Amino acid sequence: MSTAHNTHIDLFREQILAAAKNKTPLSITGGGTKSWYGNANSFAKLDTRSYSGILEYQPEELVITACAGTPLKEIEAALAEKNQVLAFEPPHFGDNATFGGAIAAGLAGPGRISAGNLRDFVLGARILDGKGQDLSFGGKVMKNVAGYDVSRLLPGSLGTLSLLLEASVKVLPKPAATATLRCQISQEKALKALNEWAGQPLPLSASCWIGSAKGGDGELTFRLAGAAAAVKAAIPLMSSLVNASELNEEVAEDFWNNLREQKLSAFGNLGADQTLYRLALPAACGPIAISGANDDIVLEWHGQQRWIKAPGDEATFTAIKAIANSHGGHATRFRQGANVDPSYQRFTLLTEQAHSKALEAVQERLRSAFDPAGVFATKRLP
């Protein structure tokens, strides 16, 4: 560890201890590309970007370790040189996205349905807790351990447990072959086909259906990835079942990148009084109807992630949460229009879901252990 890195950690510790003493929470930030995600707060910022750099990269071991402030594009560029990737395809949402920000947000792109969630790839982490203690958890290899897998608690925590300093994540070789196919098909038929394919030995790595909630055909785009022979064999089989055509490689790459970054036209034109809702639903869930929602909807992850634009008022969110909950899922206010009250709760609370009281107790004990003084208690995550 360099002297410069130690100096940055000392400065972070000073900020944390001062915040604990003054009882003034700190809101952790990196490149600010996801600052809109989660509950709003106006607390003082702790900027991680000064603590940057790839600490260790072992292509042969499929693991990379980097500081939290490292630009995400720098990580991906280093991997690309060795023909490797972050298989969970984290969205950037801007040029300044950081490695730590991607982990704290816990968001994954189109490849999540086949590769697994970001949390599944985190091997180890180094943090500063709410008492300024420098702690390390996990390691740089996959292994079974007793007790809490603390490094995997951090993805999706939005900086409310501790300050992430460094993380080690598993990387994967870039697929030997990929192909993207597209067809016109109804939502119901698309969901049926995708779930049938998911249960078969096919190299299906991502899917997206865009269309009208009122019915009729929409556009199904799906990606195959894996061994060249497997992809080549699957193309005629799957295309014949839904009358799909293969896309040009450049067009396909642009589509998946724009889907990941929410730059497709279906995500645009969010009204000032609207909210973009994210619904997480079980694989077996068919089409659902949301009263007052926009006509156009986007389905990812074989229907397990759905994007719907609808009014941003509390009554609408309550209704959407009830629908998601009735199907065994949950809903999030992902993005909000300019006129929507920023103080609204963005997430479905534990108390609104089927869960055990023990889960609430575990959550409280974790926060008390990591951050007894409430240094990171910004409520960005409930």
N, C-alpha and C positions, 0 to 999 in steps of 0.2 A: 504493500500500500504506500503510495507516494505521500510526501509531506503535504502537498497541496490538498490531496484528498482528506487527510487527517484534519487539516485546517478547516475545510468545509464542514466536516462532521462536528468539530468543536463549535462552530458558529451555529449549526442547527441545534446542538444541545443547549447552547445559551438561550436561543429563542424559546425552546421548549420549557426550560426551567423558569424563564421570566414569565411565560404565559401561565405556568402552573402557580407561580407565586401571586400573580396579579388576577388569577381566575378569569383570563381572557382567552377563549379558544383560538386556535390557529387553523386556517383553511389551507390545506396543502394544494399547491398548484404546480404544474409543469409548463407545457407550451400553451395551456389555456384553450386547446381545441375542443375540449369536452366540458368546459366550465358551465355550460347550460344544462348539463345532465345531472339529475338529482335535485334535491330540495335547495332552494336559494338560500344564501347566507351572505352577510356583509362583514365577516370577521377578517382580521388581519391575515395576510397571505404569507405562507412559507414556500418560497420558490426553490424547487429542486434542481433547476437547470445548471447550476454551477457545479453540481456533482455529476460529472458526465464521463463516459468512456467505456469501451469494451475491455473488461478485465481479463477475460480468458475465453478463448474459443477453440474447442476441440472438435473439428469436423468428423474425425473418425469415431468419436464418442457420442456424437449427436447432441451436444450440449453447448450453450453459450451463457456466459455470466457477464452482466453489465451493470453499470450504475443507473439509478432510477432516472436521472436527468438526461440520459443519452437519447439523441433523436431516434425515433423509431425507424426512420428511413435509413439511418446509418447502420442499424442492426440488420435490416433487410438487405441492404447493399452488400454487407459483409457475407451474409449467407448466400446471396446470389452468386458471388464469386466462386463458391464451392458447390454450386448447384443444389443448395438446400433452402428450406422455407420454414416460416412459422405456419404450420398447417391449419391453425385455427383462424388465420386471416384476420387479424385485428383491424378494425376500421381506424383511420387516422383522423378524419373530419378536419383536416387542415395540415399545412406544411410543417407545423412546429410540434406535432405530436411526439410525446416522449415514451420511452420504454416503461417507466414507472406509471405514467398515466394510463397506458394501455392495460397494465395489470390491475391498477386500482379501479378502473372502470369495469373490467371484467367482461367487456363486450367481444363478441366473435363474429366473423363474417360468414359468407355462404358455406365454407368448408366445414363449419362446426358440426353439421349433421352427420358427417362421415368420419371426421378426424377426432371429434371430441371437443369439449369446452376448454377455454383458456386455462381454467383451474387444473385440468388434467395434465397440463404440460409443465406446471411449476414444480421444480425439484427442490429448491431451497431459497431462503431469503435472509437478508440481514436488515435489521430495523433499529430505530430508536423508539423506545416506548414513551409513555407519558411522564416517566420519571427520568428521562434522559439516558436510560440504560441502553448500551450497545449490545444487541442480542442477535444470535444467528440460529436458524432452524433449518432442518432438512440437510440436503447435500447437493451432489451433482450427478447422482445416479438414481434410478427408480428402485425403491425398496419398500418392504412392509415394515412399519414401525408401530410400537404401542403408544397409546395416548393420542392427544390432538396433533393432527398434521398441520401445524401452525402456518407454515408457508402457504398452504392452500386456503387458509381463512382470508388472506389478504385480497385475492382477486374479487372484485365487485364490492369491496368494503368502502370505496370512495374516500380513502384517507381518514376514516373515522375510528380506526383501531390503533394506528401507529404511523410513523414516518418510514416508508420503505426506502432503504438506502441502496440495496443491491438485490438482484434476483438471478437465479440460474433456471433456465428453461430448456426443455427438450425441443430439439428441432428435428425435421425429417427431410429425407432426400426429395427433391422435386420429382413429381411423377414422371415416369419414362414417356408416357403418352397421355394426351388429353384430347377430348372432342366435345363440342357443344352442339346440341340439337334443339330444334324449336318446332312447335306445332300449334295449331289452333284447337282448343279443346275446352269443354266446360269445367268449372271448378270442381264439381262433384266427380266427374270422370278423371280429372287430373289427380285428385287426392287418392282415388281408388287405385289408379295405375302406379303412383309413386309409392304407396304403402305396400303394394304387391311386389314391386321391384326391390324395395328395401329388404324384403324377406328372402330374396334370392341372391345367389352368388354373382352379382353383377357389379361392375366398377362404377356405381352411381355415387358421385361425390358432392353434388349440389343441385338444387332445383329452385325455380322461382315461377310462380304463376301470377300474372297481372291481368285483371279484368274487372267486370262489373259485379257488384254484390247482388244485383237484381236478376242475374241469370244470363244465359247465353254463353257463347264461346269467348274465352280469353286466350292469352298467349302464354304457353308453357315453355320455359327454357330449362334444359337440364344438362348437366356436365358429367362426362365420364372421365375417370382418371385412374391410372395404374399401369400395369404391364402392357406393353404395346399389343401383344397378342390378345389379351383380354378386352382391351378397348376396341380393337379391330373386329373382334367377333361379336361384341355387343351392339355395335352401331347398326348393322342391318336388322338384327333381331328386335331391338327396341324401337327403331324408327318405323318398322313395318306395323308395329302394334298401335301406334298413335299417328301414323302418317307424318312423321317428322322429317325435317331436312337439316343437314349439317351446316353450321355457320362457318364463315371464313374465320381463320384463327385470330386475326386482328380485331374483327368485329366482336368475336366472343370474349376476348380479353378485356376490351373496353366495357362490354356489358357487365361482366362480373366485378370489375373494379368500380364501376358506377353504382352497381347494386350495393356493394360493400360500403361505399362512401355516401350513399343515399343521394346520388346526383341524377337518378332517373327521373323522367318527367312525372311519374306517378307520385314522387315524394315532393314535388315542387308546388308552388302556389298555395302554401298553407295560409289560410285566412287569419286575419288579426284576432278573431274571436274563436279560432279553432285550436285543436290540439292533435298532434300525431300520436296515436295510442299504439303501444306494442302489446300484443296479446300472446302469451306463452300457453300453448294448449297441448294436450296429449295427441299422440299420433293417430288415434282412432277417431278424433273429432272431425265431423263433416262440416259443410258450410254452415255459417252462423249469420244471423241478421242483427244489425245494430240500428235501432231507430234514430233517424236524423243524421246518419253518417253519409259521407260523400259516396258517390257511386263507385269510384275506382278504389280497389283494394290490392294489396300485395301480400302474397303468401310465400314464405321461405321455409327451408328445413322440412320439406315434404308436408307443409301445412302446420308445423309445430310453432312457427313464429309468423304472426300476422300483423300487418300494418294497416291501420284504419284512421282516416281523418274524420273528425266529428267535433261538434261544439265543445268548448273547453270548460263549461260550467260544471259545478259539483254534481248536479243531478245526473248529467250524462255520464260522468266518470263512475258514479255509484252504480248506475245501470250496467255499464260495461264490465265493472268488477263482478257484479252479480252473475252476469252471463258467463264470464270466464270461469268463475268459481264453480258454477253449476256443471261445467264440463271437466272440472279437476285441474284448472289452470289459474292464471292470475294476469293482471293487467298493470301497465305502467303508463304514466303521462311521459312520453319520451321527449317530444319537443312541444313548446307552447307558442301560440301566436302572440303578437305584441300586446294585445289588449287583455290577455288572460292573466288573472291575478297570480303574480309570482309566488305568493305565500301558500298557494294550494299544495297539499301533500301530493307528491308525484308517484308514490308507490302503494301497492296493496299491502296493508299492515298484516303482521302475523296474526293479530286478533281477528282479522277478517277472513282468515283461511283455516282450513281443517288442519290442526296441528296439536301437539301435546303441550301441556303447561311446562313440561321439562325443557322443551326447546327454548321457551322464553327465559327460563332460569339459566340455561347455558349461555344464552346471548348476554344476559346481564352480568354473569360471572366473568365472561371473557372481557367485556368492556371495563369492568372493575379491576381486573388483573392487569390489563394492558395500559389503562389510562385512568387511574384512580382520581386524579384531579380534574378530569374532563378537558384536557388540553385539546383533544381532537373531537370534542363533542359539538360538532357544528350542526348536527341534525340533517346533514346532507343526505344521509341514509337513516331512516327511522330506527 
